[in-house]
Amino acid sequence: MFDYDLFCQGKCQEPSKNRLKLCIILQGDIEMKPCQIEPVLIDDRHELVDERYNPASEQNLLTRRHFLQKAFVTTATLTCADFLSYFLAFGLPSMTSRAHAMTQQSAQQNTQPQFLIQWFLEGGWLSYDMFSPVETPNHVLNRLANVSEERYRVLKWGEDNYRIKTHGNIRYGYLAEDGKDLFKEMAVLSSMSTGTFHSGDRLRAHMGHYRFELSEDRAEDERSVMQAFCEVYGQSYALPNISWHYWTSDGELNEAAYTGRKGYYHALGPVWAHTIYAGTPYNLRRFLLRLHDTTNNAVHKAVQAFVDDAQQFALKDTHIEAVKSYASAAQIYKKLMSTGYKLDKGLISRLFTDPALREKFQITPEDEMITYTSINGNKARTKFAPMTNVQALMTYDLMRHGLSCGFWIESRDIRLFDSHRSRKHLWNDKGEPNGQSDQTDMMRRHLWNPLKAFVELLKTTEVGRTGKSYYDCTTIVLNSEFGRSIHGAVDDILKMNLPEDKKKQMIDDQDICQHWPVTSCAFLGGNVKGNTQFGGAGEKTLMPVPILPDGSMDPAYDPRLGDVREGKKPAKEGFVPNHGHVYATALYLSGIDPKGKGRNQAPPLKFIHRRG
């Protein structure tokens, strides 16, 4: 596939003007890059110029979610949001104690709380320094005659905090150092292959592995991994599928070509599986306060039929999901109400504002703002998302209040981890080494610090009176769309019929931190087999080593160098996992058989399950 992201070399335009533009955040190095980025920080409480396109706006939350706009409604299809809207409008119905007890008992018997969180660092992390660790020389300091054999690392490579290490059973690079306290809970997948196209591989991370075109209309049987999860578990939640990714924010996607069902489509599956773009804390609080103002006669009529004879419906297996939705809505309603069935706006207004939580997640006012970013000179766009520490706080609050079960957390700034670097910029004008780009601070701020605080809270918070912590019931996936290179072959350049000075310029301008199909991911959660690692990348080949169905490396390969041992033949059953395997494994760890959930064709990696 031709990679337009790598081809584009245009200069950034000035970001769009905004009266509340507060500051410009400089990202990466000052050199010109193939994917040039210029983010602008703004306060979303202002009426944005392009609010009609804001997926987290109040209007779009309502229309996208179709909370109360279904054309065909029966008591069996009622969602938690339907019941909650009815209760907010008319109060909690007066039911006989027997009917109420039966619905509560029926719901409890059929409820297995599950939560799925995808934590995505968009832009492409340096996987060779993360979970696909390779030990190489640093030819930034010691050049070779054959430039194609050079490997370029950060300037501090080899120092104590900048080397390949092992903690427990996990071998890792310096970018994972701040997360090693979580390794005992973590399963690391070090052999993984992707493409090298930002938008395409971001979409594969959502949709799994099968043949599709980005600009095609998504079909009725397609599902993102979060939609597949929430189709099974989401009906009992008011806001099941919360996301901060906003895929079409990518600066190089033609907005006119991605209307309707094209690209990532939010409304696949039943209404309770649809993607809800949460936006900032202010935005989501405003939406929750308005939920009770929405009405729909068809839905309310179905709800009324249910509450008129709840005892009957509690006994019907075909209505168990509606029963669970009723019980969940009643519980949420009680949390949101004070005496007299009056909406406690103060409680909703306090969501995401707990001072202790804000301190734990190290949240500053700036973290709750959004950024507009220009990519390769295109119009500046935004994900309408706050920082990941804010997203993590919102996720925890929504979980503990029983409002949501699925979350796609994503780094706020578009292509933040897109760390391109040309060979000539490995050294300054005086010939002194600069080294490879260093993502350590970004990884610490956007992943490890908020993730560790989040996991600690999940472990110390009980789900109702189940005796289980939220962590016991949660699956967390850490991922990025692809990895980055640490080298660049020049043989083809040297063979060109060009003057030597032109060849030298091409070699100097070659991107040695480009999009690269070798990457990794990691899993955390109650069903994950912790302190485990599967696969790896070869230090000679720089390619992923195939693994077998039980998770072990193909013995035909040298596990360190990555090439096939002399006289050995690769196993027929050997394979390299991709985004589709991650999709299927996330569902499998959540208790869902992934077969037939969407169009993903890759099977789950069952060996990652604690009982696998």
VENMOLIN-V984087 format. One record per residue. N is the residue number from 0. RES is the residue in one letter. OMEGA is omega in whole degrees, -180 to 180 (none if undefined). Layout:
# VENMOLIN-V984087
n res omega
N RES OMEGA
N RES OMEGA
This chain:
# VENMOLIN-V984087
n res omega
0 M 177
1 F -175
2 D -179
3 Y -179
4 D -179
5 L -177
6 F -173
7 C 180
8 Q -175
9 G 179
10 K -180
11 C 171
12 Q 173
13 E 178
14 P -179
15 S -178
16 K 178
17 N -175
18 R -179
19 L 173
20 K -173
21 L -179
22 C 175
23 I 178
24 I 177
25 L -176
26 Q 175
27 G -176
28 D -178
29 I 180
30 E 177
31 M -175
32 K 176
33 P 174
34 C -173
35 Q -169
36 I 177
37 E -179
38 P 178
39 V -177
40 L 178
41 I 178
42 D -171
43 D 178
44 R 174
45 H 177
46 E -175
47 L -180
48 V -177
49 D -177
50 E -180
51 R 178
52 Y -178
53 N -178
54 P -180
55 A 178
56 S -178
57 E -179
58 Q -177
59 N 175
60 L -179
61 L -176
62 T 179
63 R -176
64 R -176
65 H -175
66 F -172
67 L -175
68 Q -177
69 K -179
70 A -178
71 F -176
72 V 172
73 T 179
74 T -178
75 A -176
76 T -179
77 L 180
78 T 177
79 C -180
80 A 177
81 D -180
82 F -176
83 L 178
84 S 178
85 Y -179
86 F -180
87 L -179
88 A -171
89 F -178
90 G 179
91 L -176
92 P 175
93 S -178
94 M 175
95 T -179
96 S -180
97 R -180
98 A -180
99 H -180
100 A -179
101 M 179
102 T 179
103 Q -179
104 Q 180
105 S -180
106 A -178
107 Q -178
108 Q -175
109 N -178
110 T 171
111 Q -175
112 P 178
113 Q 179
114 F 179
115 L -180
116 I 173
117 Q -180
118 W -168
119 F 178
120 L -171
121 E 180
122 G 179
123 G -180
124 W 177
125 L -171
126 S 177
127 Y 177
128 D -178
129 M -176
130 F 170
131 S -168
132 P 174
133 V 178
134 E -180
135 T 168
136 P 175
137 N -176
138 H 166
139 V -178
140 L -177
141 N -176
142 R 175
143 L 177
144 A 179
145 N -176
146 V -179
147 S -179
148 E -178
149 E 176
150 R -173
151 Y -179
152 R 178
153 V -176
154 L -178
155 K -177
156 W -179
157 G 174
158 E -171
159 D -178
160 N -179
161 Y 178
162 R 176
163 I -177
164 K 174
165 T 176
166 H -172
167 G 179
168 N -173
169 I 175
170 R -170
171 Y 177
172 G -173
173 Y 179
174 L 179
175 A -176
176 E -177
177 D -180
178 G -172
179 K 177
180 D 180
181 L -173
182 F -179
183 K 178
184 E -164
185 M 168
186 A -176
187 V 175
188 L -174
189 S 175
190 S -179
191 M -179
192 S -179
193 T 168
194 G -180
195 T -175
196 F -175
197 H -172
198 S -179
199 G -177
200 D 170
201 R -180
202 L 177
203 R 177
204 A 177
205 H -166
206 M -178
207 G -173
208 H 172
209 Y -176
210 R 175
211 F 175
212 E -178
213 L -173
214 S 176
215 E 170
216 D 176
217 R -177
218 A -176
219 E -176
220 D 176
221 E 178
222 R 165
223 S -179
224 V 179
225 M 177
226 Q 178
227 A 178
228 F -176
229 C 173
230 E 180
231 V -170
232 Y -166
233 G -171
234 Q -177
235 S -179
236 Y -180
237 A -179
238 L -169
239 P -168
240 N -177
241 I -179
242 S 174
243 W -171
244 H -178
245 Y -172
246 W -177
247 T 173
248 S -179
249 D -172
250 G -176
251 E 173
252 L 177
253 N -175
254 E -179
255 A -178
256 A -175
257 Y 175
258 T 176
259 G -173
260 R -174
261 K -180
262 G 174
263 Y -179
264 Y -171
265 H -166
266 A 174
267 L 179
268 G 179
269 P -173
270 V -177
271 W 177
272 A -174
273 H -180
274 T 176
275 I 178
276 Y -170
277 A -176
278 G -177
279 T 176
280 P 180
281 Y -177
282 N -177
283 L 175
284 R 180
285 R -180
286 F 180
287 L 179
288 L -179
289 R -176
290 L -176
291 H -179
292 D -179
293 T -178
294 T 176
295 N -174
296 N -178
297 A 180
298 V -178
299 H 177
300 K 178
301 A 177
302 V 180
303 Q 177
304 A 179
305 F -175
306 V 178
307 D -179
308 D -178
309 A -179
310 Q 180
311 Q -177
312 F 180
313 A -178
314 L -176
315 K 178
316 D -178
317 T -178
318 H -174
319 I 179
320 E 177
321 A 178
322 V 178
323 K 178
324 S 178
325 Y -177
326 A 179
327 S 180
328 A 179
329 A 180
330 Q 178
331 I -179
332 Y -179
333 K 178
334 K -175
335 L -174
336 M 169
337 S -179
338 T 179
339 G 179
340 Y 177
341 K -179
342 L 178
343 D -179
344 K 179
345 G -180
346 L 179
347 I -180
348 S 180
349 R 176
350 L 176
351 F -178
352 T -178
353 D -177
354 P -180
355 A 178
356 L 180
357 R 178
358 E -180
359 K 180
360 F 176
361 Q -175
362 I 173
363 T 177
364 P -180
365 E -178
366 D -178
367 E 179
368 M -180
369 I 179
370 T 169
371 Y -176
372 T 175
373 S 179
374 I 176
375 N 175
376 G 178
377 N 179
378 K 179
379 A 179
380 R -176
381 T 172
382 K -176
383 F -174
384 A 172
385 P 178
386 M -178
387 T 178
388 N 176
389 V 178
390 Q 180
391 A 176
392 L 179
393 M 179
394 T -180
395 Y -180
396 D 179
397 L 178
398 M -174
399 R 175
400 H 176
401 G -175
402 L -173
403 S 180
404 C -179
405 G -174
406 F 171
407 W 177
408 I -178
409 E 178
410 S -170
411 R -172
412 D -180
413 I 178
414 R -180
415 L -176
416 F -178
417 D -168
418 S 178
419 H 174
420 R 177
421 S -176
422 R -176
423 K -179
424 H 170
425 L 179
426 W 178
427 N -176
428 D 179
429 K -179
430 G 179
431 E -173
432 P 170
433 N -179
434 G 180
435 Q 176
436 S -178
437 D -178
438 Q -174
439 T -178
440 D 178
441 M -180
442 M 180
443 R -175
444 R -173
445 H -180
446 L -165
447 W -178
448 N 179
449 P -179
450 L -180
451 K 177
452 A -179
453 F -180
454 V 179
455 E 179
456 L 179
457 L -177
458 K -174
459 T 179
460 T -180
461 E 175
462 V -179
463 G 176
464 R -176
465 T -174
466 G 179
467 K 174
468 S 176
469 Y 178
470 Y 179
471 D -174
472 C -172
473 T 169
474 T 179
475 I 178
476 V 176
477 L -170
478 N 171
479 S -174
480 E 177
481 F 177
482 G -180
483 R -178
484 S 175
485 I -175
486 H 176
487 G 179
488 A -176
489 V -176
490 D -179
491 D 178
492 I -178
493 L -179
494 K -176
495 M 177
496 N -177
497 L 174
498 P -176
499 E -180
500 D 177
501 K 177
502 K 180
503 K 179
504 Q 179
505 M 179
506 I 179
507 D -177
508 D -177
509 Q -180
510 D -178
511 I 172
512 C -175
513 Q 175
514 H -172
515 W -173
516 P 178
517 V -177
518 T -174
519 S 172
520 C -180
521 A -179
522 F 174
523 L 174
524 G -174
525 G -179
526 N -176
527 V 176
528 K -173
529 G 178
530 N -180
531 T 179
532 Q -176
533 F 178
534 G -179
535 G 178
536 A -178
537 G 180
538 E 177
539 K -176
540 T -173
541 L 179
542 M -180
543 P 177
544 V 179
545 P 177
546 I 179
547 L -177
548 P 178
549 D 178
550 G 180
551 S 178
552 M 174
553 D -176
554 P 178
555 A -177
556 Y 171
557 D -173
558 P -180
559 R -177
560 L 176
561 G 180
562 D -178
563 V 179
564 R 179
565 E 178
566 G -179
567 K 179
568 K -180
569 P 180
570 A 180
571 K -177
572 E 178
573 G -179
574 F 174
575 V -178
576 P 178
577 N -179
578 H 179
579 G 177
580 H 178
581 V 176
582 Y -176
583 A -179
584 T 178
585 A 179
586 L -179
587 Y 178
588 L 180
589 S 178
590 G -179
591 I 171
592 D -173
593 P -179
594 K 180
595 G 176
596 K -171
597 G -178
598 R -180
599 N -176
600 Q -178
601 A 179
602 P 177
603 P 174
604 L -171
605 K -179
606 F 178
607 I 178
608 H -179
609 R -180
610 R -177
611 G none
